[in-house]
Amino acid sequence: MKKDLHPNYAPAIFVDMTTGARFITRSTKSSEKKETIDGVEYNVISMGVTSDSHPFFTGQKQFVDTEGRIDKFQKRFGSVRRVGKPKLGA
C-alpha cells in the first residue's frame, strides 16, 4: 500500500453550538481544540446544526416565511431600473 495516501482517522467530539450536545466518534477532521476523556485525546469540533437541534429530528417548527421569493425580490429591487442596454465588446 502507498504511504501517506489516506487521511489521519482520529477520535473526535462533535459539539452542537446551540444545544451543547456532544457526539463522540472518529473523524478525519482535526482541530486545534483538544479534550482528554478516559486517557484518550479527542479533537473538539463545533457544529452549527446536528440531529439534536435540527427541526426535522426535534419536531419543532421554525418561522416559515409567508412572503414569496418573487415578492421579496420585487420589494428589494423593484424600484431599480436600467438606464440603457449594456454595451458589448471593446
C-alpha positions in Angstrom: 0.0 0.0 0.0 1.1 3.6 -0.7 2.2 5.6 2.3 0.5 8.9 3.2 -2.4 8.2 0.9 -5.2 8.1 3.5 -6.1 10.9 5.9 -5.5 10.5 9.6 -8.6 9.0 11.2 -8.7 10.1 14.9 -11.1 10.3 17.8 -13.3 13.4 17.7 -16.1 15.1 19.7 -18.7 17.0 17.7 -20.4 19.7 19.8 -23.7 21.3 18.8 -23.2 25.0 19.3 -26.9 25.7 20.0 -27.8 22.9 22.5 -24.4 21.8 23.8 -25.0 18.2 22.9 -21.8 16.2 22.4 -21.2 13.3 20.0 -18.1 11.1 20.5 -17.0 9.4 17.3 -14.0 9.2 14.9 -13.3 11.6 12.0 -10.7 12.7 9.5 -11.4 16.3 10.5 -9.0 17.8 13.1 -9.0 20.9 15.2 -6.8 23.0 17.4 -9.0 22.4 20.4 -8.4 19.1 22.2 -10.0 17.3 25.1 -8.9 14.2 27.0 -11.6 11.7 28.2 -10.5 8.5 29.9 -6.9 9.0 28.7 -7.9 9.4 25.0 -7.3 12.7 23.3 -10.2 13.9 21.1 -10.4 16.7 18.6 -13.3 19.1 19.5 -15.2 20.2 16.5 -18.1 22.7 16.8 -21.2 22.2 14.6 -24.0 24.7 13.9 -26.7 22.1 13.3 -26.8 18.4 14.4 -29.6 15.9 14.9 -30.1 17.4 18.4 -31.1 20.8 17.1 -32.4 20.2 13.5 -36.2 20.8 13.2 -36.6 17.5 11.2 -35.3 15.4 14.1 -36.7 17.6 17.0 -40.2 18.0 15.6 -40.1 21.7 16.4 -41.4 24.1 13.8 -39.5 27.2 13.0 -40.5 30.5 11.4 -41.8 30.0 7.9 -41.6 32.9 5.5 -45.1 33.6 4.2 -43.9 36.1 1.6 -42.9 34.6 -1.7 -39.5 34.8 -3.2 -40.7 36.9 -6.1 -42.4 39.4 -3.8 -39.3 39.7 -1.7 -37.2 40.3 -4.9 -39.7 43.0 -6.1 -39.7 44.7 -2.8 -35.9 44.8 -2.7 -35.1 45.6 -6.4 -38.4 46.6 -7.9 -37.6 50.3 -8.0 -34.2 49.8 -9.6 -34.4 50.4 -13.4 -31.7 50.1 -16.0 -30.8 53.3 -17.9 -30.0 51.5 -21.2 -28.8 48.3 -22.7 -25.3 47.2 -21.6 -22.6 47.7 -24.3 -20.9 44.6 -25.5 -17.4 44.3 -26.8 -14.4 46.7 -26.9 
